[in-house]
Amino acid sequence: MIREIFMNVPMMLVLTIGSYLLGLWIKNKSGISLLHPFLICIPVIVSILKVLDIPCSFYMESNRLIEFLLGPCVVSLGLLLYDHIATIRKNMVSILVSVTAGSITGIGSVYILCRMFSLDDIFIKSLEPKSVTTPIAMDLSAMLGGNTSLTAVSVVLCGFIGAVFGPAILRIFRIKTPVARGLAMGCAAHGLGTSRAIENSAVEGAVSGLAIALMGLMTAILVPLFNMVFPL
């Protein structure tokens, strides 16, 4: 009976949104940064799907709307960019150099680590786009012949690690400039990192949002070139 109630699109959307709000409430109540809403809502969703024997494919298909909205959410960051366009123009050269270096580092580190541990080429193809936002990463992975599910997990994991530990790492290295902090969070932790950057300052959030877009563009250009130079 309970399974039949949940086996529809609206209830799957309620499950996703409700689990995230629960995680957000727990994080705000506890004040512990490690308790990120994603860390809480994922086990909740998986447990409910398992207990009610709801296929993961049905859950994913029911949440296509949320997946589709990822793109517009990234585009909406353009409002912050418009508000701080003068700062971005002033630092454009630094931004472009940083994003290019970040993209090369992200792609190269995956290749080197996978070769060091003798992992199959499918891991390289799936993990190379890990440092860009989910829609772009999954498209790149599919184009390369990678496993899009593995790509999605790696993107979420990178975002989670960056959002939780990124600010602390920036404090340890005494990086205080909003532009530098925003670039670091956007390049390393994409959407989740940007949401954390926006909490700190508008400039940091604007630059982080720009870094997401530029990282996506740069990675889409560099991944095929990298694979031509270092064929799999």
Buried (B, 14 or more C-beta within 10 A) or exposed (E): EEEEEBBEEEBBBEBBEBBBEBBBEBBEEEEEEEBBBBBBBBEBBEEBBEEBEBEEEBBEEBBEEBBEEBEEBBEEBEEBBEEBEEBBEEBEEBBEEBBBEBBBEBBBBBBEEBEEEEEEBBBBBBBBBBBBBBBBBBBBBBEBEBBBEBBBBBBBEBBBBBBBBBBEEBEEEEBEBBBBBBBBBBBBBBBBBBBBBBEBBBBBBBBBBBBBBBBBBBBBEBBEEBBEEEEE
